[in-house]
Each structure stands twice: as structure tokens, then as C-alpha cells.
Amino acid sequence: LQGNMLQLTQSIEGVVRQMPWLFGIALFAMSILLYSQAATVRALMPLGIALSISPMILVALFPAVNGYFFIPNYPTVVAAINFDRTG
């Protein structure tokens, strides 16, 4: 990600400055793919800072990194689905 930071910043800077909530959608989508809140924050928050998104907005968007339960892929979640016999 660091090697492409300049290209990423230039391509999405205008859009995110007008609609910073779109960065929250990116956080949510990446947390689904990365399966980790910490990995999502580590990968994308520097990009948010580079895009000049307000730190207050970045903090407000933090709950969006909880999307890793959107797709049931953890063994404990799959087991809980199997244990549920309520129909």
C-alpha cells in the first residue's frame, strides 16, 4: 500500500473531500476482506490522514471497521450457526 500511496491519494482525494463518509464504506469493505479491525485501521487510516480527512471524522468512522462479521467465516460464528436449532 505504501508504494502506491501517491497514486491512491491523487485518484480519490477529490471524491473523499466532498463526501468523507465514503471512506467509511471503504473501511467496512476492507474489514470484511482483512478479517481484522487492527489490520484495517493499520492499512487505511494512514490513507485517510493523507487524504486530509479530519481526525474527528476518522474517529467517528471507526465503528465501520467492525464489518468482519458480515460474512460468517470465523469458526466460532459458523459453529454458532450450526448450534442454532430454532429454525
C-alpha positions as CSV (number, residue, x, y, z in Angstrom):
1,L,0.0,0.0,0.0
2,Q,2.8,2.4,0.8
3,G,4.3,2.0,-2.7
4,N,1.1,3.1,-4.3
5,M,0.1,5.8,-1.7
6,L,0.7,8.7,-4.1
7,Q,-1.4,7.3,-6.9
8,L,-4.2,6.2,-4.5
9,T,-4.2,9.7,-2.9
10,Q,-4.4,11.5,-6.2
11,S,-7.2,9.4,-7.6
12,I,-9.6,9.5,-4.7
13,E,-8.8,12.8,-3.0
14,G,-11.4,14.9,-4.6
15,V,-14.2,12.5,-4.1
16,V,-13.4,11.8,-0.4
17,R,-13.0,15.5,0.3
18,Q,-16.6,16.1,-0.9
19,M,-18.1,13.0,0.7
20,P,-15.9,11.8,3.6
21,W,-18.5,9.2,4.6
22,L,-17.3,7.2,1.5
23,F,-14.2,6.5,3.4
24,G,-16.3,4.7,6.0
25,I,-17.6,2.4,3.3
26,A,-14.0,1.6,2.3
27,L,-13.2,0.8,6.0
28,F,-16.2,-1.5,6.2
29,A,-15.4,-3.3,2.9
30,M,-11.7,-3.7,3.8
31,S,-12.5,-5.0,7.3
32,I,-14.6,-7.8,5.6
33,L,-11.7,-8.7,3.4
34,L,-8.9,-8.4,6.0
35,Y,-10.9,-10.1,8.8
36,S,-9.3,-7.8,11.4
37,Q,-10.1,-4.4,12.9
38,A,-6.5,-3.7,13.6
39,A,-5.3,-4.6,10.1
40,T,-8.0,-2.4,8.6
41,V,-7.0,0.6,10.7
42,R,-3.3,0.0,10.1
43,A,-3.9,-0.2,6.3
44,L,-6.4,2.5,5.7
45,M,-6.1,5.2,8.4
46,P,-2.8,6.5,7.1
47,L,-4.6,6.9,3.8
48,G,-7.4,8.8,5.5
49,I,-4.8,11.1,7.1
50,A,-3.0,11.6,3.7
51,L,-6.4,12.5,2.2
52,S,-6.7,15.3,4.7
53,I,-9.8,13.8,6.3
54,S,-10.5,15.4,9.7
55,P,-9.3,13.4,12.6
56,M,-12.7,13.8,14.2
57,I,-14.3,12.3,11.2
58,L,-11.8,9.4,11.2
59,V,-12.7,8.7,14.8
60,A,-16.4,8.9,14.0
61,L,-15.9,6.4,11.2
62,F,-14.0,3.9,13.4
63,P,-17.1,1.7,14.0
64,A,-17.1,0.9,10.3
65,V,-14.1,-1.4,10.8
66,N,-16.4,-3.9,12.5
67,G,-17.5,-5.4,9.2
68,Y,-15.6,-8.6,9.6
69,F,-18.7,-10.4,11.0
70,F,-20.6,-9.5,7.8
71,I,-19.5,-12.8,6.1
72,P,-19.6,-15.7,8.6
73,N,-16.1,-17.0,8.2
74,Y,-14.8,-17.4,11.7
75,P,-15.1,-21.0,13.0
76,T,-16.9,-19.8,16.2
77,V,-19.5,-18.0,14.1
78,V,-20.0,-21.0,11.9
79,A,-20.3,-23.2,14.9
80,A,-22.9,-20.9,16.5
81,I,-24.9,-21.1,13.2
82,N,-24.8,-24.9,13.4
83,F,-25.8,-24.9,17.1
84,D,-28.9,-22.8,16.4
85,R,-31.8,-25.2,16.0
86,T,-34.6,-22.6,16.3
87,G,-35.2,-22.7,12.6
